[in-house]
């Protein structure tokens, strides 16, 4: 072979290179002397790039073109193997030859030392051809580049040449110096580390027709934007046409993904008369879940997934998302619009990409799909300033125009989507005019672009004079899409009060995670909350609350979706909202969102206040709904206060959390101040606009319900507390907490740091939370503001586990049967035993009086995102290594050995053991490391009883005989706070609702304020009722689930049923779940199922099941079937399928706790379901919609060793889970287990 000294005459074939690199510019054609490409060496060092262009490789009759860069820093000439293969060449290493796509030899491979090379003489050198520039007065490339959303200028030229764009021709544009064209905004928005891998899809995909083979990929989450902005988007790209669709998502839940796929499949079927044959996706859970698998089977679509180790094989979709993201950043940078409009930028980019020529097809996706070309006269540059006509003025002297910024053509009308910064709305209108300098305007309209060109030239002049092409107002938001902004909110605003607004995290409002059970109750059970309460102290030490309550953990009424409200001023508006409404303002089942009612009809500013303190909260409304809201009142007070501290109002407008300012009184909102001003001027108070609640829209939301336990901040509990006794008690709790923090070495006490010297994202704000325990004692907890924590400071995949309620109930049930002692433990300051690996700093607490100082954290402080996971790993390791326990597979936080079982709920432990000495030995081992309090020793009194309060459950345990579980004391105190006039002495209710109750669709008329109040009231009731029903009152599950489906539909009937629910809970607060001991020679595990076919609105079916262990009910479920069933048998099959996973899981747990024989059964009152599930005849599964699910049940019954038996309908206790029964039947089915 040749020596390595001849490498200058060779092209090294590099399998790892993503682009070809040469040293001599004379080998390039189509040279660009100002390329934007970045080049990285093998060690990620950046190499200088002088030019970019095309290499022409001549293999005789075969000539190929490959893009290449010129770099003087490269030591040799490299040619990308990937590019050679993309061009159709085959490098046959075995025979050392080069083949064309027809597998014919066209050249030889040269071995040069360890390198595989091609001769450099294959390159056709540049012949120096030049074009004569046209210098006539024409459209400038820079103008077109901006107009068409910063599409590549060569792509624009080629598209115009192919007549893909209407109302513009090649002769209208000055194309001179096109190879040197450069856009600064594109350089900022589209800068990349390296090029994306291309050409990785399979060749056979090219055989599909238009819209038959679709690529899909999900992008997100986007952080640092308002709550009303989408967090994700999902894109679809057609393999044949390269046509693209994008849809916004707030969460990537299975239901959201399912709905979008269903919408796309139907749209392509209707608009193009084409059936999708395959979807190509990666292996994300959003694509591989059970719902999506069933969707593909239903439509006969073949899902194709990327290989486990080859995500690049989904390159088409990934490159589409990369392109959209680059375009999005560029459009936002060039337009100076807020990042909350990021998806609008993506939509505009999609419109442009579909209209312009595609390098793969050599025509536009629209043209390939048979659609008309884009009309250039209908397009405005993204972010173009306009003035919108305002027909809803206060009086004849009020301005008739409002400033807005163009986004994209409307999909629903012939208008344009315009963003109005003053109201944070997006309106759909055609009543707008372009903003331009009339003095410079020409008198004759020579072109449809004259106005835009004039404005564009003025913008260029202004930016040159100002020298600030990017508005600093939005700099803090750039981080959301990959920029460098910090988004610090009010960091450093006041260091004395650690409750101050500030911090740098892109928190998603998840509240304070990982605190004890009392705080968890305040945040809504064991899950994360989203209302933390924020306080700021001004220079006069005046406490300013930014919360609707004086509790830092209470939520305001503004977190209620309002899209169920419809205006009734112009008649009946009962139709569904537009597609834009649906995709921009929908809310997922798992969260609440700030949404405005978006149905047709006129609105009134008195009924839809726009909160300007919530930056970038955007709402799309129609032209008729647009309005102007005056600025006054509370905003000025905040602004003046902030100016004292050197902060601008734009800094206060934190896009990560919607905060409504309550400066001195709740009524000081902009709406109320304006109404008061109008009243002083006219003497007439405006009428509250009454609006109708749309039933369909209301029930599509299943609101998350939270129980809120009022808590206080430091000043309310101690400084300003009018009760001297309470103040002293809270102060004692405060001192105890501080001492514990110091004792646990929570932070480095020896060194204080200046906050300004520490990266802001590493500084965590803190707050004190004061609560009152159920026993009346005061408690203080110092917590970190984890809701503000920056994502880079914790592992998002870390898991903080707690014991499942089914596991706890199973352990207690088997303890009763096995005559075991039950011991209850509590570990003080549990999280502080877990070390913190990340470098984080906490602002100093108030007692230290160290403003502007921070301390480095050593321990996992309550509230940090990672604290729960750190504590779980710490205690798990200790229980396994020191206490010789093993965690039960599939059941986190359940530990056992042959002598005892431990259920762990954060810092609470429930220990069951037949030997008290072994339990005491376990406690002694715990105490060696953890400060462990024995809450209940398990000692039996003289009557054979032991009494417990375990995680809110009041338990009465008669050793070896029976167990009663209730919540009488808690209900006694909580029910009286729900604003229901309870009947304390009248006739007691027999059931939670009258027999046969069906909620009607009578749509109530209400004002927005009344609607919010009613929904919040329903949330409180349903939150408490669902907690009680899930814990032990399983007889309430059906009624609670039905009410929960109507949380956003507060009709008189719904409110009446909610009142009856509270009254029934009051009348039966003394009732308890009763278990009786059973001989443990064999454990019997039963699932009793039932379904009510098509008894719900829209032919929905209610399904439910009970889980019985040794004839003791340990859990239940009642829910609406997600799929519409076509027969009663299908509904029963659905119910059985819901119960099997829990049975299967419990089959793993029960033998570990009680190692005796286990008999698992399913009981149903549907013989047809039993026959199908036990049949070996596959014919039974044919020609049925439910065949797949039924076959799956049959396989699970056989593989899991389950028995499925018939139960008489009269004895089926699961009947209470699916329908409102008669009083007699309800009492009959519940009497033996609720008493």
ZISUL-V219609 format. One record per pair of residues at least 4 apart in sequence whose C-alpha atoms are under 7 Angstrom apart, sorted by the first residue. I is the first residue (numbers start at 1). J is the second residue. If there is no record, write none. Layout:
i;j
I;J
I;J
This chain:
i;j
1;111
1;112
2;6
2;111
2;112
3;112
3;113
4;112
4;113
7;76
8;76
9;119
9;120
10;77
10;117
10;118
10;119
10;120
11;77
11;78
11;79
11;117
11;118
11;119
11;120
12;77
12;78
12;79
12;115
12;116
12;117
12;118
13;78
13;79
13;80
13;81
13;116
13;117
14;78
14;79
14;80
14;81
15;80
15;81
15;82
17;80
18;80
18;82
18;195
19;68
19;80
20;67
20;68
20;69
20;78
20;79
20;80
21;68
21;69
21;70
21;71
21;77
21;78
21;79
22;69
22;70
22;71
22;77
22;78
23;70
23;71
23;72
23;74
23;77
24;70
25;70
26;125
26;126
27;55
27;123
27;124
27;125
27;126
28;53
28;54
28;55
28;125
28;126
29;53
29;54
29;55
29;126
30;53
30;54
31;51
31;52
31;53
31;179
32;51
32;52
32;53
32;179
32;180
33;50
33;51
33;52
33;180
34;51
34;180
35;51
35;52
36;187
38;193
38;194
39;46
39;47
39;49
39;194
40;44
40;45
40;46
40;47
41;45
41;46
41;47
47;71
47;73
48;71
48;72
48;73
49;69
49;70
49;71
50;70
50;71
51;69
51;70
52;68
52;69
52;70
53;67
53;68
53;69
54;65
54;66
54;67
54;68
55;65
55;66
55;67
55;68
55;123
56;63
56;64
56;65
56;66
56;123
56;124
57;63
57;64
57;65
57;122
57;123
57;124
58;62
58;63
58;64
58;122
58;123
58;124
59;63
59;106
59;107
59;122
64;87
66;83
80;84
81;85
82;86
83;87
84;88
84;89
85;89
85;90
86;199
88;100
88;101
89;98
89;99
89;100
89;101
90;98
90;99
90;100
91;97
91;98
91;99
92;96
92;97
92;98
93;97
96;108
96;109
97;105
97;107
97;108
97;109
98;105
98;106
98;107
98;108
98;109
99;103
99;104
99;105
99;106
100;104
100;105
100;106
109;116
109;117
109;118
110;116
110;117
110;118
111;115
111;116
111;117
112;116
112;117
133;176
134;174
134;176
135;174
138;172
138;173
138;174
139;172
139;173
139;174
140;144
140;173
140;174
141;145
141;173
141;174
141;175
142;146
143;147
143;456
144;148
145;149
145;150
145;151
145;153
146;150
146;381
147;380
147;381
148;352
148;381
149;331
149;349
149;352
149;381
149;382
151;155
151;156
152;156
153;157
154;158
155;159
155;356
155;357
156;160
156;356
157;161
158;162
158;357
159;163
159;164
159;165
159;356
159;357
160;164
160;165
160;169
160;170
161;170
164;356
164;364
164;373
164;374
165;373
165;374
165;375
165;376
166;373
166;374
166;375
166;376
167;375
167;376
167;377
168;172
177;181
183;187
184;188
185;189
185;330
185;333
185;334
186;190
186;330
187;191
188;330
189;326
189;327
189;329
189;330
190;326
190;330
196;319
197;312
197;315
198;315
200;312
200;313
200;315
201;313
201;314
206;240
208;212
208;213
208;240
209;240
210;240
210;241
210;369
211;238
211;240
211;274
211;276
212;275
212;276
212;277
212;278
213;238
213;239
213;276
213;277
213;278
213;279
214;236
214;237
214;238
214;239
214;278
214;279
214;280
215;236
215;237
215;238
215;239
215;279
215;280
215;281
215;316
215;317
216;235
216;236
216;237
216;279
216;280
216;281
216;317
217;234
217;235
217;236
217;281
217;317
217;318
218;233
218;234
218;235
219;232
219;233
219;234
219;321
220;231
220;232
220;233
221;231
221;232
222;231
222;232
222;480
222;481
223;231
223;480
223;506
224;477
224;480
224;506
224;655
224;656
225;229
225;339
225;340
225;480
225;655
225;656
226;340
226;616
226;617
226;655
226;656
226;657
227;593
227;656
227;657
228;585
228;593
228;594
228;595
228;617
228;618
229;340
230;248
230;249
230;250
231;249
231;250
231;251
232;248
232;249
232;250
232;251
233;246
233;247
233;248
233;249
234;246
234;247
234;248
235;245
235;246
235;247
235;321
236;244
236;245
236;246
236;317
237;242
237;243
237;244
237;245
237;317
238;242
238;243
238;244
241;365
241;368
241;369
242;365
243;354
243;365
243;366
244;350
244;354
246;347
248;583
248;584
251;588
252;256
252;257
252;286
253;257
253;286
254;258
254;286
254;291
255;259
256;260
257;261
257;286
258;262
258;292
259;263
260;264
261;265
262;266
263;267
264;268
265;269
265;276
266;270
267;271
268;272
268;273
268;274
269;273
269;274
269;275
276;301
277;301
277;302
278;301
278;302
278;303
278;304
279;302
279;303
279;304
280;303
280;304
280;305
281;304
281;305
281;306
281;314
282;305
282;306
282;311
282;314
283;287
283;288
283;305
283;306
284;288
285;289
287;292
288;292
288;293
289;293
290;294
291;295
292;296
293;297
294;298
295;299
296;300
296;301
296;302
296;303
297;301
306;310
306;311
306;313
306;314
307;311
314;318
315;319
316;320
317;321
318;322
319;323
320;324
321;325
322;326
323;327
324;328
324;346
324;349
325;329
326;330
327;331
327;349
328;332
328;342
328;345
328;346
329;333
329;481
330;334
331;335
331;345
331;382
332;336
332;337
332;339
333;470
335;382
335;383
336;470
336;471
337;383
338;474
338;616
339;477
339;478
340;616
341;345
342;346
343;347
344;348
344;407
345;349
346;350
347;351
348;352
348;408
349;353
350;354
351;355
352;356
354;364
354;365
354;366
355;364
355;365
355;366
355;373
355;374
356;364
357;362
357;363
357;364
358;362
358;363
358;364
358;365
363;367
363;368
364;368
365;369
366;370
366;371
366;372
366;373
367;371
367;372
367;373
377;448
380;384
380;406
382;406
382;407
382;408
383;405
383;406
383;407
384;405
384;406
385;404
385;405
385;406
385;434
385;435
386;403
386;404
386;405
386;406
386;432
386;433
386;434
386;435
387;401
387;402
387;403
387;404
387;432
387;433
387;434
387;435
388;401
388;402
388;403
388;404
388;431
388;432
388;433
389;400
389;401
389;402
389;431
389;432
390;400
390;401
390;402
390;627
391;400
392;627
393;398
393;400
394;398
403;420
404;418
404;419
404;420
404;421
405;418
405;419
405;420
406;417
406;418
406;419
407;417
407;418
407;419
408;416
408;417
409;415
409;416
409;417
410;414
410;415
410;416
410;417
410;428
415;428
415;429
415;430
416;428
416;429
416;430
417;426
417;427
417;428
417;429
418;426
418;427
418;428
419;425
419;426
419;427
420;424
420;425
420;426
421;425
423;610
423;628
423;629
424;616
424;617
424;618
424;619
425;618
425;619
425;620
425;621
426;618
426;619
426;620
426;621
427;620
427;621
427;622
427;623
427;626
428;621
428;622
428;623
429;622
429;623
436;455
437;441
441;454
445;450
446;450
449;453
450;454
451;455
452;456
453;457
454;458
455;459
456;460
457;461
458;462
459;463
460;464
461;465
462;466
463;467
463;468
463;469
473;650
474;478
475;485
476;485
476;486
476;487
477;485
477;487
478;482
478;483
478;484
478;485
479;483
479;484
479;485
479;486
486;504
487;504
488;502
488;503
488;504
489;502
489;503
489;651
489;652
489;654
490;501
490;502
490;651
490;652
491;501
491;502
491;503
492;502
493;645
494;500
494;537
495;851
495;852
496;846
496;849
496;851
497;537
497;846
498;765
498;766
498;767
498;843
498;845
498;846
499;534
499;535
499;536
499;766
499;767
500;534
500;535
500;536
501;534
501;535
501;536
503;760
503;761
503;763
503;764
503;765
503;788
504;760
504;761
504;788
504;789
504;790
505;761
505;788
505;789
505;790
505;791
506;656
506;788
506;789
506;790
506;791
507;656
507;787
507;788
507;789
507;790
508;656
508;787
509;530
509;657
509;787
510;528
510;529
510;530
510;787
511;528
511;529
511;530
511;531
511;532
511;786
511;787
512;528
512;529
512;785
512;786
512;787
512;863
513;528
513;863
513;864
513;865
514;862
514;863
514;867
514;868
515;519
515;520
515;862
515;863
516;520
517;521
518;522
518;773
519;523
520;524
520;525
520;526
521;525
521;526
521;707
521;708
521;709
522;553
522;707
522;708
522;709
522;710
523;528
523;529
523;553
523;707
523;708
524;529
524;706
524;707
524;708
525;707
531;553
531;554
531;555
532;552
532;553
532;554
533;546
533;547
533;551
533;552
533;553
533;554
534;545
534;546
534;547
534;552
535;543
535;544
535;545
535;546
536;543
536;544
536;545
537;541
537;542
537;543
537;544
538;542
538;641
544;663
545;662
545;663
546;659
546;660
546;661
546;662
547;556
547;660
547;661
547;662
548;555
548;556
548;662
548;666
549;554
551;710
551;711
551;712
552;711
552;712
552;713
553;711
554;708
557;1012
557;1016
558;594
559;592
559;593
559;594
560;592
560;593
560;594
560;1012
561;592
561;593
561;594
561;595
561;596
562;595
562;596
562;597
563;595
563;596
563;597
563;598
564;597
564;693
564;694
564;697
564;698
565;597
565;691
565;692
565;693
565;694
566;573
566;597
566;599
566;691
566;692
566;693
566;694
567;573
567;601
567;602
567;603
567;691
567;692
568;572
568;573
568;691
568;692
570;601
573;600
573;601
574;694
577;581
577;582
577;598
577;599
578;582
579;583
580;584
581;585
581;598
581;620
582;586
585;595
587;591
587;592
587;593
589;701
589;702
589;703
589;704
590;704
591;703
591;704
592;703
592;704
596;619
598;621
601;625
602;624
602;625
603;625
604;608
604;689
605;609
606;671
606;688
607;688
607;689
607;1008
609;671
613;653
613;659
613;660
614;653
614;654
614;655
614;658
614;659
615;653
615;654
615;655
616;655
621;625
621;626
622;626
631;670
632;636
632;670
633;637
633;670
633;673
634;638
634;663
634;668
634;669
634;670
635;639
636;640
637;641
638;642
639;643
639;649
640;644
642;646
642;647
642;648
643;647
643;648
647;651
648;652
649;653
662;666
662;668
667;672
668;672
668;673
669;673
670;674
671;675
672;676
673;677
674;678
675;679
676;680
677;681
678;682
679;683
679;684
679;685
688;1007
689;1007
690;1005
690;1006
690;1007
691;1005
691;1006
691;1007
692;1003
692;1004
692;1005
692;1006
693;1003
693;1004
693;1005
693;1049
694;698
694;1003
695;699
695;1001
695;1003
695;1049
696;700
698;1046
698;1048
698;1049
699;1045
699;1046
699;1048
699;1049
702;1044
702;1045
703;1047
705;1019
705;1022
705;1023
706;1020
706;1023
707;1020
707;1023
707;1024
711;769
711;770
711;771
712;716
712;717
712;769
712;770
712;771
713;717
713;768
713;769
713;770
714;718
714;768
715;719
715;720
716;720
716;721
717;721
717;727
717;730
717;770
718;727
718;730
718;731
721;727
723;727
724;728
725;729
726;730
727;731
728;732
729;733
729;778
730;734
730;778
731;735
732;736
733;737
733;778
733;779
733;780
734;738
734;780
735;739
736;740
737;741
737;780
737;781
738;742
739;743
740;744
741;745
741;746
742;746
744;832
745;858
746;832
746;857
746;858
746;859
747;855
747;856
747;857
747;858
747;859
748;855
748;856
748;857
748;858
751;855
752;853
752;854
752;855
753;853
753;854
753;855
754;852
754;853
754;854
755;852
755;853
755;854
761;790
762;793
762;839
762;840
762;841
763;840
763;841
763;842
764;784
764;785
764;789
764;841
764;842
764;843
765;784
765;785
765;842
765;843
766;783
766;784
766;785
766;842
766;843
767;782
767;783
767;784
768;780
768;781
768;782
768;783
769;780
769;781
769;782
770;779
770;780
770;781
771;778
771;779
771;780
772;776
772;777
772;778
772;779
773;777
773;778
773;779
783;861
783;862
783;863
784;861
784;862
784;863
784;864
785;789
785;863
785;864
786;863
786;864
786;865
793;838
794;865
794;866
795;866
798;866
798;869
799;869
800;868
800;869
800;872
801;872
801;892
801;893
802;892
802;893
802;904
802;905
802;906
803;807
803;808
803;892
803;893
803;894
803;903
803;904
803;905
804;808
805;809
806;810
806;1114
806;1115
807;811
808;812
808;903
809;813
809;1114
810;814
810;1114
811;815
812;816
813;817
814;818
815;819
815;820
815;912
816;820
816;959
816;960
816;962
816;1077
817;960
817;1077
817;1078
817;1079
817;1080
818;1080
819;914
819;959
819;960
820;912
820;913
820;914
821;912
821;913
821;914
821;916
821;938
822;910
822;911
822;912
822;913
822;938
823;910
823;911
823;912
823;936
823;937
823;938
824;909
824;910
824;911
824;934
824;935
824;936
824;937
825;908
825;909
825;910
825;932
825;933
825;934
825;935
825;936
826;907
826;908
826;909
826;932
826;933
826;934
826;935
827;907
827;908
827;930
827;931
827;932
827;933
828;931
828;932
830;907
831;860
831;861
831;862
831;867
831;871
832;859
832;860
832;861
833;859
834;859
834;860
834;870
834;871
834;874
835;858
835;859
835;860
836;858
836;859
836;860
840;856
840;857
841;854
841;855
841;856
841;857
842;854
842;855
842;856
842;857
843;853
843;854
843;855
844;848
844;850
844;853
844;854
844;855
860;864
860;867
861;867
862;867
863;867
866;870
867;871
868;872
869;873
870;874
871;875
872;876
873;877
874;878
875;879
876;880
877;881
878;882
878;883
879;883
879;884
879;885
880;884
880;885
880;886
883;922
883;925
885;895
885;896
885;897
886;895
886;896
886;897
887;892
887;893
887;894
887;895
887;896
888;892
888;894
888;895
888;1149
893;903
893;904
894;902
894;903
894;904
895;901
895;902
895;903
896;900
896;901
896;902
897;901
899;913
900;911
900;912
900;913
901;911
901;912
901;913
901;1153
902;909
902;910
902;911
902;912
903;909
903;910
903;911
904;908
904;909
904;910
905;909
913;919
915;919
916;920
917;921
918;922
919;923
920;924
921;925
922;926
923;927
924;928
926;930
926;932
927;931
927;932
938;946
939;946
940;944
940;945
940;946
941;945
941;946
944;958
944;959
945;956
945;957
945;958
945;959
946;956
946;957
946;958
947;955
947;956
947;957
948;954
948;955
948;956
949;953
949;954
949;955
950;954
953;965
953;966
953;967
954;965
954;966
954;967
955;964
955;965
955;966
956;963
956;964
956;965
957;962
957;963
957;964
958;962
958;963
960;1077
961;1076
961;1077
962;1075
962;1076
962;1077
963;1074
963;1075
963;1076
964;1072
964;1073
964;1074
964;1075
965;1032
965;1072
965;1073
965;1074
966;1071
966;1072
966;1073
967;971
968;972
968;1069
968;1070
969;973
970;974
971;975
971;1069
975;1062
975;1066
978;1021
980;1059
982;1063
988;1067
989;1064
989;1067
990;1223
991;1064
991;1223
992;1039
992;1060
992;1061
992;1064
993;997
993;1057
993;1060
995;1220
995;1221
995;1222
995;1223
996;1220
996;1221
997;1220
999;1053
1003;1051
1004;1051
1006;1010
1006;1011
1007;1011
1008;1012
1009;1013
1010;1014
1011;1015
1012;1016
1013;1017
1014;1018
1014;1050
1015;1019
1015;1047
1015;1048
1015;1050
1016;1020
1017;1021
1018;1022
1018;1047
1019;1023
1019;1047
1020;1024
1021;1025
1022;1026
1022;1040
1022;1044
1023;1027
1024;1028
1025;1029
1025;1040
1026;1030
1026;1040
1027;1031
1028;1032
1028;1033
1029;1033
1029;1034
1029;1036
1029;1037
1030;1034
1032;1073
1033;1073
1034;1116
1035;1216
1035;1230
1036;1040
1037;1041
1037;1117
1037;1118
1037;1217
1038;1042
1038;1118
1038;1216
1038;1217
1038;1218
1039;1043
1040;1044
1041;1045
1041;1118
1041;1119
1042;1046
1043;1047
1050;1054
1050;1055
1051;1055
1052;1056
1053;1057
1054;1058
1055;1059
1056;1060
1057;1061
1058;1062
1059;1063
1060;1064
1061;1065
1062;1066
1063;1067
1064;1068
1065;1069
1071;1234
1071;1235
1072;1234
1072;1235
1073;1233
1073;1234
1073;1235
1074;1233
1074;1234
1074;1235
1075;1112
1078;1110
1081;1156
1082;1156
1082;1157
1082;1158
1083;1110
1083;1156
1083;1157
1083;1158
1083;1159
1084;1109
1084;1110
1084;1158
1084;1159
1084;1160
1085;1108
1085;1109
1085;1110
1085;1159
1085;1160
1085;1161
1086;1107
1086;1108
1086;1109
1086;1160
1086;1161
1086;1162
1087;1105
1087;1106
1087;1107
1087;1108
1087;1139
1087;1161
1087;1162
1087;1163
1088;1105
1088;1106
1088;1107
1088;1162
1088;1163
1088;1164
1088;1214
1089;1104
1089;1105
1089;1106
1089;1135
1089;1136
1089;1163
1089;1164
1089;1214
1090;1103
1090;1104
1090;1105
1090;1132
1090;1135
1090;1164
1090;1214
1090;1215
1090;1218
1091;1101
1091;1102
1091;1103
1091;1104
1091;1131
1091;1132
1091;1135
1091;1218
1092;1101
1092;1102
1092;1103
1092;1218
1092;1219
1093;1101
1093;1102
1093;1127
1093;1128
1093;1131
1094;1099
1094;1100
1094;1101
1095;1099
1095;1100
1095;1101
1096;1100
1096;1101
1099;1124
1100;1120
1100;1121
1100;1124
1101;1120
1101;1121
1101;1125
1101;1131
1102;1119
1102;1120
1102;1121
1102;1218
1103;1118
1103;1119
1103;1120
1103;1121
1103;1135
1103;1218
1104;1117
1104;1118
1104;1119
1104;1135
1104;1214
1104;1217
1104;1218
1105;1116
1105;1117
1105;1118
1105;1139
1105;1214
1106;1113
1106;1115
1106;1116
1106;1117
1106;1214
1107;1113
1107;1114
1107;1115
1107;1116
1108;1112
1108;1113
1108;1114
1109;1113
1109;1114
1118;1217
1118;1218
1125;1130
1125;1131
1126;1130
1127;1131
1128;1132
1129;1133
1129;1168
1129;1169
1130;1134
1130;1186
1131;1135
1132;1136
1132;1166
1132;1169
1133;1137
1133;1169
1133;1190
1134;1138
1135;1139
1136;1140
1137;1193
1139;1143
1140;1144
1141;1145
1142;1146
1143;1147
1144;1148
1145;1149
1146;1150
1147;1151
1149;1153
1150;1154
1151;1155
1151;1156
1160;1202
1160;1203
1161;1202
1161;1203
1161;1204
1162;1203
1162;1204
1162;1205
1163;1204
1163;1205
1163;1206
1163;1207
1164;1205
1164;1206
1164;1207
1165;1206
1165;1207
1165;1208
1165;1209
1166;1170
1167;1171
1167;1206
1168;1172
1169;1173
1170;1174
1170;1204
1171;1175
1172;1180
1172;1190
1173;1190
1173;1191
1173;1193
1173;1194
1174;1194
1181;1187
1181;1191
1182;1187
1186;1190
1187;1191
1188;1192
1189;1193
1190;1194
1191;1195
1192;1196
1193;1197
1194;1198
1195;1199
1196;1200
1197;1201
1197;1202
1197;1203
1198;1202
1207;1211
1207;1212
1208;1212
1213;1229
1215;1219
1216;1221
1216;1226
1221;1225
1221;1226
1222;1226
1223;1227
1224;1228
1225;1229
1226;1230
1227;1231
1230;1234
1231;1235
